[in-house]
Amino acid sequence: MADAEQSTAGTALWVIVAAATLTVMAGAILGPVVPQIQSALGVSDTAAGLIITTHGGVIVLASPAVGALIDRIGPRRPFIAGLVIYGLGGGAGLVVDSYLPLLASRVVLGVGTAAVYTSITVLLYQLYEGQAMERALGYRSSANSAGAAVWPLIGGAAGTVSWNLPFAVYLVALPLGLVALLTVPEPATTTGDDDEITASDDSQTTTEATTTLRERLTATATIFGRRPQLLAVYLLYFTANTLLYVVVVFYPQFLQGVGVDSSAAISLYLAANGAAGGVTAVAYDRLRSRVSRLTLVGIAVGLWTIGFASVSLITTAMSALLPVVLFGAGIGLVFPSAFAWVERFAPAAKQGQFSAYLASVGYTGQFLAPVVFGPLVPGLGVAGVFAVGAAVAAVGVVVVIATSRSTDRHL
């Protein structure tokens, strides 16, 4: 790659990485001010909670359509448009003072987030290759972790001034969109000569404007039939996001039992979780050059098993850092591995579509975490929730070991 091309790619990478923090900020920044929103608007706990979760539901529904659009016109324009929509939808909360318009703005935010999230993935696939792509995916996951650590702190600080000031932070997407317009290049057209996908696969998956929904579903099912590894990757990403939100939702409750009950102190534990993920994600490409992705995922689910199992042994505020650090470190290895596997196994002409599925299953896992694990609290207690989480992670260890014995070592 020439020096000018390297410089352009480097600048584009940092713009893309900065945008990656916004996909986490979408909900996280408002967490500390939900009680203030509830009080200011005079709504119920559930209604106030929808301000946090609505955009996630929209992402699940909108991502497949966004992915199909990206496959048709490329990722650059949806990325820039997504940043603009994100900024306008999120920033609207700064001037909205009633519940339904605010909820509508969160729908707009969800559409923008879906566009940014999936476009980032495809941009990294198409602008970088080999070790450079592994590094870029690691930086992307590190940026997600950094966003999870930093944005809630900023939201809490802004919320001390007024309940709607945190919404102003979403406006950062607008100048970032302008910078992206000037610095992010249009990727070269993907040729689809990936040795992981046969010519037959590509001919089966070419989408024309006249293709019916039934034919599209049939073509997608055909791909999954030929590439069952994709289903395994989606299950991994779903599980990782579900367990992540088990930490987000239930660990604050556990911390109250060991004397950590202020929102500021609790946010530090969640920040430690994000920081640990950021460290391992930054090191991801160097680790990947030494061992397979499957080995890294095996290490990650092992860390999850140990971290979740140790919750029942925690008795002090200091020792309560260990589970979140171990879990976060594992997340930093699993997320870039999942993105890299989708790039490897999905048809080259369908990277947008199959990356969008990854976003959908991830946000579905986040949404379902309290639904699935919440009913366990009355019978098992909060520590029991994490014991069940440890059992889920332990199953993952067994699956990784079994898979490593029946597949190639470069997986």
NORNORHU-V387221 format. One record per residue. N is the residue number from 1. RES is the residue in one letter. SS is DSSP state (alpha for helix, beta for strand, coil for the rest). Layout:
BEGIN
N|RES|SS  N|RES|SS
END
This chain:
BEGIN
1|M|coil  2|A|coil  3|D|alpha  4|A|alpha  5|E|alpha  6|Q|alpha  7|S|alpha  8|T|alpha  9|A|alpha  10|G|alpha  11|T|alpha  12|A|alpha  13|L|alpha  14|W|alpha  15|V|alpha  16|I|alpha  17|V|alpha  18|A|alpha  19|A|alpha  20|A|alpha  21|T|alpha  22|L|alpha  23|T|alpha  24|V|alpha  25|M|alpha  26|A|alpha  27|G|alpha  28|A|alpha  29|I|coil  30|L|coil  31|G|alpha  32|P|alpha  33|V|alpha  34|V|alpha  35|P|alpha  36|Q|alpha  37|I|alpha  38|Q|alpha  39|S|alpha  40|A|alpha  41|L|alpha  42|G|coil  43|V|coil  44|S|coil  45|D|alpha  46|T|alpha  47|A|alpha  48|A|alpha  49|G|alpha  50|L|alpha  51|I|alpha  52|I|alpha  53|T|alpha  54|T|alpha  55|H|alpha  56|G|alpha  57|G|alpha  58|V|alpha  59|I|alpha  60|V|alpha  61|L|alpha  62|A|alpha  63|S|alpha  64|P|alpha  65|A|alpha  66|V|alpha  67|G|alpha  68|A|alpha  69|L|alpha  70|I|alpha  71|D|alpha  72|R|alpha  73|I|alpha  74|G|coil  75|P|alpha  76|R|alpha  77|R|alpha  78|P|alpha  79|F|alpha  80|I|alpha  81|A|alpha  82|G|alpha  83|L|alpha  84|V|alpha  85|I|alpha  86|Y|alpha  87|G|alpha  88|L|alpha  89|G|alpha  90|G|alpha  91|G|alpha  92|A|alpha  93|G|alpha  94|L|alpha  95|V|coil  96|V|coil  97|D|coil  98|S|coil  99|Y|alpha  100|L|alpha  101|P|alpha  102|L|alpha  103|L|alpha  104|A|alpha  105|S|alpha  106|R|alpha  107|V|alpha  108|V|alpha  109|L|alpha  110|G|alpha  111|V|alpha  112|G|alpha  113|T|alpha  114|A|alpha  115|A|alpha  116|V|alpha  117|Y|alpha  118|T|alpha  119|S|alpha  120|I|alpha  121|T|alpha  122|V|alpha  123|L|alpha  124|L|alpha  125|Y|alpha  126|Q|alpha  127|L|alpha  128|Y|coil  129|E|coil  130|G|coil  131|Q|alpha  132|A|alpha  133|M|alpha  134|E|alpha  135|R|alpha  136|A|alpha  137|L|alpha  138|G|alpha  139|Y|alpha  140|R|alpha  141|S|alpha  142|S|alpha  143|A|alpha  144|N|alpha  145|S|alpha  146|A|alpha  147|G|alpha  148|A|alpha  149|A|alpha  150|V|alpha  151|W|alpha  152|P|alpha  153|L|alpha  154|I|alpha  155|G|alpha  156|G|alpha  157|A|alpha  158|A|alpha  159|G|alpha  160|T|coil  161|V|coil  162|S|coil  163|W|coil  164|N|coil  165|L|alpha  166|P|alpha  167|F|alpha  168|A|alpha  169|V|alpha  170|Y|alpha  171|L|alpha  172|V|alpha  173|A|alpha  174|L|alpha  175|P|alpha  176|L|alpha  177|G|alpha  178|L|alpha  179|V|alpha  180|A|alpha  181|L|alpha  182|L|alpha  183|T|alpha  184|V|coil  185|P|coil  186|E|coil  187|P|coil  188|A|coil  189|T|coil  190|T|coil  191|T|coil  192|G|coil  193|D|coil  194|D|coil  195|D|coil  196|E|coil  197|I|coil  198|T|coil  199|A|alpha  200|S|alpha  201|D|alpha  202|D|alpha  203|S|alpha  204|Q|alpha  205|T|alpha  206|T|coil  207|T|coil  208|E|coil  209|A|coil  210|T|coil  211|T|coil  212|T|coil  213|L|alpha  214|R|alpha  215|E|alpha  216|R|alpha  217|L|alpha  218|T|alpha  219|A|alpha  220|T|alpha  221|A|alpha  222|T|alpha  223|I|alpha  224|F|alpha  225|G|alpha  226|R|alpha  227|R|coil  228|P|alpha  229|Q|alpha  230|L|alpha  231|L|alpha  232|A|alpha  233|V|alpha  234|Y|alpha  235|L|alpha  236|L|alpha  237|Y|alpha  238|F|alpha  239|T|alpha  240|A|alpha  241|N|alpha  242|T|alpha  243|L|alpha  244|L|alpha  245|Y|alpha  246|V|alpha  247|V|alpha  248|V|alpha  249|V|alpha  250|F|alpha  251|Y|alpha  252|P|alpha  253|Q|alpha  254|F|alpha  255|L|alpha  256|Q|alpha  257|G|coil  258|V|coil  259|G|coil  260|V|coil  261|D|coil  262|S|coil  263|S|alpha  264|A|alpha  265|A|alpha  266|I|alpha  267|S|alpha  268|L|alpha  269|Y|alpha  270|L|alpha  271|A|alpha  272|A|alpha  273|N|alpha  274|G|alpha  275|A|alpha  276|A|alpha  277|G|alpha  278|G|alpha  279|V|alpha  280|T|alpha  281|A|alpha  282|V|alpha  283|A|coil  284|Y|alpha  285|D|alpha  286|R|alpha  287|L|alpha  288|R|alpha  289|S|coil  290|R|coil  291|V|coil  292|S|coil  293|R|alpha  294|L|alpha  295|T|alpha  296|L|alpha  297|V|alpha  298|G|alpha  299|I|alpha  300|A|alpha  301|V|alpha  302|G|alpha  303|L|alpha  304|W|alpha  305|T|alpha  306|I|alpha  307|G|alpha  308|F|alpha  309|A|alpha  310|S|alpha  311|V|alpha  312|S|alpha  313|L|alpha  314|I|coil  315|T|coil  316|T|coil  317|A|coil  318|M|coil  319|S|coil  320|A|coil  321|L|alpha  322|L|alpha  323|P|alpha  324|V|alpha  325|V|alpha  326|L|alpha  327|F|alpha  328|G|alpha  329|A|alpha  330|G|alpha  331|I|alpha  332|G|alpha  333|L|alpha  334|V|alpha  335|F|alpha  336|P|alpha  337|S|alpha  338|A|alpha  339|F|alpha  340|A|alpha  341|W|alpha  342|V|alpha  343|E|alpha  344|R|alpha  345|F|alpha  346|A|coil  347|P|coil  348|A|alpha  349|A|alpha  350|K|alpha  351|Q|alpha  352|G|alpha  353|Q|alpha  354|F|alpha  355|S|alpha  356|A|alpha  357|Y|alpha  358|L|alpha  359|A|alpha  360|S|alpha  361|V|alpha  362|G|alpha  363|Y|alpha  364|T|alpha  365|G|alpha  366|Q|alpha  367|F|alpha  368|L|alpha  369|A|alpha  370|P|alpha  371|V|alpha  372|V|alpha  373|F|alpha  374|G|alpha  375|P|coil  376|L|coil  377|V|alpha  378|P|alpha  379|G|alpha  380|L|alpha  381|G|alpha  382|V|alpha  383|A|alpha  384|G|alpha  385|V|alpha  386|F|alpha  387|A|alpha  388|V|alpha  389|G|alpha  390|A|alpha  391|A|alpha  392|V|alpha  393|A|alpha  394|A|alpha  395|V|alpha  396|G|alpha  397|V|alpha  398|V|alpha  399|V|alpha  400|V|alpha  401|I|alpha  402|A|alpha  403|T|alpha  404|S|alpha  405|R|coil  406|S|coil  407|T|coil  408|D|coil  409|R|coil  410|H|coil  411|L|coil
END
